[in-house]
């Protein structure tokens, strides 16, 4: 998957997690996901969750140090 598609997919996943309805992003998902395997989608979602977890961990650690 090229980097552009990967970034677009990450953004669509962020929008869904932020509360956007699936109907709002459905057409964009269709265009971005054309030719993308389910394994690639799962990998990107896993990367995003890891980054979210790291961000929350770093934020909570930095607030405890003050």
N, CA, C and O atoms as a DFTB+ gen file, in Angstrom:
264 C
 N C O
     1  1       0.858      -1.172       0.000
     2  2       0.000       0.000       0.000
     3  2       0.898       1.227       0.000
     4  3       1.872       1.295       0.749
     5  1       0.564       2.193      -0.843
     6  2       1.410       3.379      -0.875
     7  2       1.142       4.270       0.342
     8  3       0.096       4.169       0.982
     9  1       2.083       5.120       0.642
    10  2       2.007       5.960       1.850
    11  2       0.805       6.896       1.835
    12  3       0.208       7.151       2.880
    13  1       0.444       7.410       0.659
    14  2      -0.705       8.306       0.567
    15  2      -1.987       7.598       0.991
    16  3      -2.769       8.136       1.775
    17  1      -2.202       6.375       0.466
    18  2      -3.385       5.602       0.845
    19  2      -3.350       5.280       2.344
    20  3      -4.376       5.320       3.023
    21  1      -2.178       4.968       2.833
    22  2      -2.025       4.627       4.245
    23  2      -2.434       5.814       5.127
    24  3      -3.153       5.638       6.111
    25  1      -1.983       6.999       4.780
    26  2      -2.332       8.189       5.560
    27  2      -3.817       8.513       5.456
    28  3      -4.439       8.904       6.444
    29  1      -4.388       8.353       4.265
    30  2      -5.827       8.589       4.096
    31  2      -6.637       7.607       4.945
    32  3      -7.622       7.988       5.577
    33  1      -6.218       6.360       4.951
    34  2      -6.922       5.354       5.743
    35  2      -6.816       5.660       7.232
    36  3      -7.798       5.528       7.962
    37  1      -5.634       6.067       7.687
    38  2      -5.469       6.432       9.098
    39  2      -6.404       7.585       9.468
    40  3      -7.010       7.582      10.539
    41  1      -6.516       8.564       8.577
    42  2      -7.385       9.704       8.838
    43  2      -8.851       9.272       8.916
    44  3      -9.588       9.745       9.781
    45  1      -9.274       8.385       8.027
    46  2     -10.650       7.896       8.071
    47  2     -10.916       7.128       9.365
    48  3     -11.989       7.261       9.954
    49  1      -9.962       6.337       9.804
    50  2     -10.112       5.595      11.064
    51  2     -10.190       6.570      12.231
    52  3     -10.997       6.378      13.140
    53  1      -9.362       7.613      12.219
    54  2      -9.424       8.634      13.272
    55  2     -10.804       9.280      13.316
    56  3     -11.367       9.491      14.390
    57  1     -11.342       9.593      12.140
    58  2     -12.664      10.213      12.079
    59  2     -13.727       9.308      12.682
    60  3     -14.601       9.781      13.408
    61  1     -13.664       8.023      12.394
    62  2     -14.623       7.079      12.963
    63  2     -14.484       6.991      14.478
    64  3     -15.487       6.972      15.192
    65  1     -13.265       6.938      14.967
    66  2     -13.039       6.878      16.408
    67  2     -13.436       8.175      17.103
    68  3     -13.737       8.178      18.296
    69  1     -13.436       9.272      16.358
    70  2     -13.841      10.570      16.922
    71  2     -15.352      10.763      16.883
    72  3     -15.864      11.772      17.367
    73  1     -16.068       9.795      16.308
    74  2     -17.526       9.869      16.340
    75  2     -18.213      10.063      15.009
    76  3     -19.441      10.136      14.970
    77  1     -17.479      10.149      13.920
    78  2     -18.118      10.271      12.609
    79  2     -18.899       8.996      12.310
    80  3     -18.467       7.897      12.660
    81  1     -20.033       9.148      11.672
    82  2     -20.820       7.961      11.339
    83  2     -20.189       7.255      10.142
    84  3     -19.599       7.902       9.277
    85  1     -20.310       5.948      10.092
    86  2     -19.759       5.211       8.952
    87  2     -20.308       5.719       7.612
    88  3     -19.603       5.709       6.602
    89  1     -21.557       6.157       7.613
    90  2     -22.142       6.677       6.371
    91  2     -21.398       7.912       5.876
    92  3     -21.275       8.126       4.670
    93  1     -20.900       8.727       6.813
    94  2     -20.184       9.949       6.440
    95  2     -18.887       9.654       5.680
    96  3     -18.485      10.431       4.814
    97  1     -18.248       8.557       5.997
    98  2     -16.945       8.263       5.390
    99  2     -16.978       7.073       4.427
   100  3     -15.944       6.670       3.894
   101  1     -18.152       6.527       4.214
   102  2     -18.285       5.307       3.415
   103  2     -17.701       5.427       2.010
   104  3     -16.933       4.561       1.592
   105  1     -18.044       6.468       1.283
   106  2     -17.552       6.608      -0.089
   107  2     -16.038       6.803      -0.137
   108  3     -15.361       6.260      -1.009
   109  1     -15.520       7.579       0.804
   110  2     -14.062       7.764       0.850
   111  2     -13.370       6.443       1.159
   112  3     -12.336       6.132       0.568
   113  1     -13.941       5.651       2.095
   114  2     -13.380       4.340       2.403
   115  2     -13.326       3.473       1.155
   116  3     -12.319       2.813       0.902
   117  1     -14.397       3.469       0.376
   118  2     -14.428       2.651      -0.832
   119  2     -13.278       3.000      -1.773
   120  3     -12.615       2.116      -2.317
   121  1     -13.053       4.293      -1.955
   122  2     -11.978       4.725      -2.869
   123  2     -10.603       4.369      -2.306
   124  3      -9.739       3.881      -3.034
   125  1     -10.405       4.610      -1.027
   126  2      -9.096       4.363      -0.420
   127  2      -8.808       2.863      -0.329
   128  3      -7.673       2.434      -0.536
   129  1      -9.827       2.074      -0.023
   130  2      -9.614       0.647       0.219
   131  2      -9.554      -0.199      -1.047
   132  3      -9.291      -1.399      -0.980
   133  1      -9.791       0.410      -2.182
   134  2      -9.751      -0.342      -3.425
   135  2      -8.380      -1.000      -3.589
   136  3      -7.363      -0.314      -3.698
   137  1      -8.362      -2.317      -3.606
   138  2      -7.119      -3.049      -3.788
   139  2      -6.297      -3.257      -2.529
   140  3      -5.171      -3.748      -2.610
   141  1      -6.829      -2.895      -1.361
   142  2      -6.106      -3.052      -0.102
   143  2      -6.608      -4.316       0.601
   144  3      -7.816      -4.533       0.704
   145  1      -5.698      -5.134       1.074
   146  2      -6.084      -6.379       1.733
   147  2      -6.536      -6.131       3.176
   148  3      -6.139      -5.138       3.785
   149  1      -7.355      -7.019       3.720
   150  2      -7.765      -6.895       5.129
   151  2      -6.576      -6.901       6.094
   152  3      -6.622      -6.254       7.140
   153  1      -5.528      -7.621       5.748
   154  2      -4.334      -7.658       6.606
   155  2      -3.676      -6.284       6.683
   156  3      -3.221      -5.874       7.751
   157  1      -3.623      -5.571       5.558
   158  2      -3.034      -4.232       5.556
   159  2      -3.861      -3.272       6.404
   160  3      -3.312      -2.432       7.117
   161  1      -5.177      -3.401       6.324
   162  2      -6.064      -2.546       7.121
   163  2      -5.853      -2.815       8.606
   164  3      -5.748      -1.876       9.395
   165  1      -5.790      -4.072       8.989
   166  2      -5.570      -4.428      10.392
   167  2      -4.214      -3.917      10.884
   168  3      -4.096      -3.462      12.022
   169  1      -3.217      -3.990      10.046
   170  2      -1.878      -3.507      10.418
   171  2      -1.905      -2.000      10.688
   172  3      -1.320      -1.529      11.663
   173  1      -2.580      -1.257       9.831
   174  2      -2.664       0.194      10.003
   175  2      -3.430       0.540      11.274
   176  3      -3.025       1.434      12.017
   177  1      -4.529      -0.156      11.529
   178  2      -5.303       0.085      12.746
   179  2      -4.454      -0.213      13.974
   180  3      -4.504       0.526      14.956
   181  1      -3.676      -1.289      13.928
   182  2      -2.788      -1.618      15.038
   183  2      -1.729      -0.552      15.270
   184  3      -1.428      -0.209      16.414
   185  1      -1.165      -0.030      14.195
   186  2      -0.169       1.047      14.309
   187  2      -0.792       2.282      14.952
   188  3      -0.185       2.922      15.810
   189  1      -2.007       2.606      14.527
   190  2      -2.681       3.780      15.059
   191  2      -2.965       3.613      16.550
   192  3      -2.767       4.544      17.331
   193  1      -3.420       2.450      16.937
   194  2      -3.700       2.199      18.361
   195  2      -2.424       2.273      19.198
   196  3      -2.434       2.803      20.309
   197  1      -1.341       1.745      18.665
   198  2      -0.071       1.806      19.379
   199  2       0.364       3.253      19.572
   200  3       0.809       3.631      20.656
   201  1       0.239       4.060      18.531
   202  2       0.601       5.473      18.647
   203  2      -0.292       6.200      19.645
   204  3       0.186       7.031      20.417
   205  1      -1.595       5.889      19.633
   206  2      -2.512       6.490      20.605
   207  2      -2.120       6.106      22.025
   208  3      -2.124       6.944      22.927
   209  1      -1.783       4.836      22.217
   210  2      -1.404       4.353      23.542
   211  2      -0.118       5.035      24.004
   212  3      -0.017       5.478      25.148
   213  1       0.858       5.115      23.108
   214  2       2.117       5.771      23.466
   215  2       1.888       7.236      23.814
   216  3       2.477       7.744      24.768
   217  1       1.049       7.912      23.058
   218  2       0.760       9.321      23.325
   219  2       0.124       9.500      24.692
   220  3       0.515      10.395      25.442
   221  1      -0.842       8.671      25.026
   222  2      -1.505       8.809      26.322
   223  2      -0.562       8.447      27.458
   224  3      -0.624       9.053      28.529
   225  1       0.306       7.474      27.243
   226  2       1.264       7.088      28.268
   227  2       2.263       8.210      28.515
   228  3       2.537       8.555      29.665
   229  1       2.807       8.778      27.449
   230  2       3.766       9.872      27.585
   231  2       3.132      11.086      28.241
   232  3       3.768      11.744      29.065
   233  1       1.899      11.391      27.891
   234  2       1.218      12.532      28.476
   235  2       1.001      12.319      29.976
   236  3       1.238      13.228      30.771
   237  1       0.549      11.120      30.364
   238  2       0.303      10.880      31.778
   239  2       1.598      10.860      32.569
   240  3       1.616      11.293      33.721
   241  1       2.681      10.370      31.983
   242  2       3.972      10.397      32.671
   243  2       4.485      11.819      32.835
   244  3       5.009      12.159      33.896
   245  1       4.350      12.656      31.816
   246  2       4.875      14.012      31.907
   247  2       4.079      14.838      32.919
   248  3       4.647      15.717      33.567
   249  1       2.780      14.576      33.069
   250  2       1.991      15.328      34.045
   251  2       2.304      14.879      35.473
   252  3       2.135      15.657      36.412
   253  1       2.759      13.635      35.649
   254  2       3.119      13.161      36.978
   255  2       4.458      13.721      37.431
   256  3       4.706      13.860      38.629
   257  1       5.309      14.038      36.485
   258  2       6.648      14.542      36.813
   259  2       6.653      16.005      37.215
   260  3       7.674      16.509      37.681
   261  1       5.543      16.693      37.047
   262  2       5.514      18.116      37.361
   263  2       5.111      18.357      38.790
   264  3       5.035      19.506      39.225
